């Protein structure tokens, strides 16, 4: 059974998140940087914009990179895990952009309807939500808070792990490359298999996006099971 994402990301996980994520996702920083670049192609890097960051706890890499590229962009960062949000806040302060970022403990549904956002980013969230309905719900919640035509970057694992044994084996070897023992690798792979519920395919991601009111998804980054796309609010 997949546990709720907020319960998974407790204090212990938050403490190791930055290092573990950069091993688990080859190209972790590149994905965040390219997210900023893709947003800039739509928004214009020198124009004002208000951006929603969903599940933004952790390194806050997508917000920090975007803030560098868009000096007139402001952000609302929402996450249901207090330890992960605190980690993000620490990194945001270290980057010197705290006056441009409102951090909010909670879910997208907690954001009171107001002026719609110019863009949204949701990285590493969808595959942690159990079942199709929860995935559909959060995408719809994001969609209704965006302006028509607004860009939306979504990234995460998008294939069932058991369907790609070669990719799973390569994933294990990446941990070995970074010094993990055979027993540690076995434990990490077991945790991965038990701890997520990714969409079954890229087509499934596109179907979820379409049902939520997004169109024209374009994949701009891929790494083993991971993909990142830019779509637009209809």
Long-range contacts (C-beta under 8 A, 24 or more apart in sequence): 1-130, 2-128, 2-130, 2-194, 2-195, 2-196, 2-197, 3-195, 4-130, 5-55, 5-80, 5-81, 5-125, 5-128, 5-129, 6-80, 6-81, 8-128, 8-195, 9-57, 9-58, 9-81, 9-83, 9-84, 10-81, 10-83, 11-83, 13-83, 13-84, 14-57, 14-58, 14-81, 14-83, 14-84, 14-86, 14-87, 15-83, 17-58, 17-59, 17-84, 17-87, 18-58, 18-59, 18-87, 21-58, 21-59, 21-124, 23-174, 23-175, 23-178, 24-171, 24-174, 24-192, 25-223, 25-226, 26-174, 26-223, 26-224, 27-221, 27-223, 28-61, 29-61, 30-221, 31-123, 31-155, 31-221, 31-223, 31-226, 31-228, 32-59, 32-61, 32-62, 32-64, 32-65, 32-123, 33-65, 34-220, 34-221, 34-228, 35-62, 35-65, 35-66, 35-121, 35-123, 35-153, 35-155, 35-228, 36-62, 36-65, 36-66, 36-68, 36-69, 36-70, 37-69, 38-151, 38-153, 38-220, 38-230, 39-66, 39-69, 39-70, 39-119, 39-121, 39-151, 39-153, 39-230, 40-69, 40-70, 42-119, 42-151, 42-230, 42-232, 43-70, 43-73, 43-118, 43-119, 43-151, 45-69, 45-70, 45-71, 46-70, 46-71, 46-72, 47-72, 48-72, 48-73, 48-74, 49-73, 49-74, 49-118, 49-119, 50-74, 50-75, 50-76, 50-115, 50-117, 50-118, 51-75, 51-76, 51-117, 51-118, 51-119, 51-120, 51-121, 52-76, 52-78, 52-108, 52-111, 52-117, 52-119, 52-120, 52-121, 52-142, 52-145, 52-146, 53-77, 53-78, 53-120, 53-121, 53-122, 54-78, 54-108, 54-120, 54-121, 54-122, 54-125, 54-138, 54-142, 55-79, 55-122, 55-123, 55-124, 55-125, 56-85, 56-88, 56-103, 56-121, 57-81, 57-83, 57-84, 57-85, 57-86, 57-87, 57-88, 58-84, 58-87, 58-88, 58-124, 59-87, 59-88, 59-91, 60-87, 60-88, 60-89, 60-91, 60-92, 60-95, 60-101, 62-121, 62-123, 62-153, 63-88, 63-92, 63-97, 63-101, 63-121, 64-91, 64-92, 64-95, 64-97, 66-121, 67-95, 67-97, 67-100, 67-101, 73-100, 74-100, 74-101, 74-102, 75-100, 75-101, 75-102, 76-101, 76-102, 76-104, 76-111, 76-117, 77-101, 77-102, 77-103, 77-104, 78-103, 78-104, 78-105, 78-106, 78-107, 78-108, 78-110, 78-111, 79-103, 79-104, 79-105, 80-105, 80-106, 80-107, 107-138, 107-141, 108-138, 108-141, 108-142, 108-145, 109-141, 111-145, 113-145, 116-145, 116-146, 116-147, 116-150, 117-145, 117-146, 117-147, 117-150, 118-146, 118-147, 118-150, 119-146, 119-150, 119-151, 119-152, 119-153, 120-145, 120-146, 120-150, 120-151, 120-152, 120-153, 121-152, 121-153, 121-154, 122-152, 122-153, 122-154, 122-155, 123-153, 123-154, 123-155, 123-156, 123-228, 124-155, 124-156, 125-156, 126-154, 126-156, 126-158, 126-198, 126-199, 126-205, 126-208, 127-156, 127-157, 127-158, 127-196, 127-197, 127-198, 127-199, 128-156, 128-195, 128-196, 128-197, 129-197, 130-197, 131-197, 132-208, 135-199, 135-208, 136-208, 136-211, 136-212, 139-208, 139-209, 139-211, 139-212, 139-214, 140-211, 140-212, 140-213, 142-212, 143-212, 143-213, 143-214, 143-233, 144-213, 146-233, 147-233, 148-233, 148-234, 149-232, 149-233, 150-232, 150-233, 151-230, 151-231, 151-232, 151-233, 152-214, 152-230, 152-231, 152-232, 152-233, 153-228, 153-229, 153-230, 154-205, 154-209, 154-217, 154-228, 154-229, 154-231, 155-221, 155-226, 155-227, 155-228, 155-229, 156-198, 156-226, 156-227, 157-196, 157-198, 157-225, 157-226, 157-227, 158-198, 158-199, 158-201, 158-202, 158-204, 158-205, 158-225, 158-226, 158-227, 159-198, 159-199, 159-200, 159-201, 159-225, 160-198, 160-200, 161-192, 161-193, 161-196, 161-198, 161-225, 162-193, 163-200, 164-225, 167-224, 167-225, 170-224, 171-224, 171-225, 198-225, 202-227, 205-229
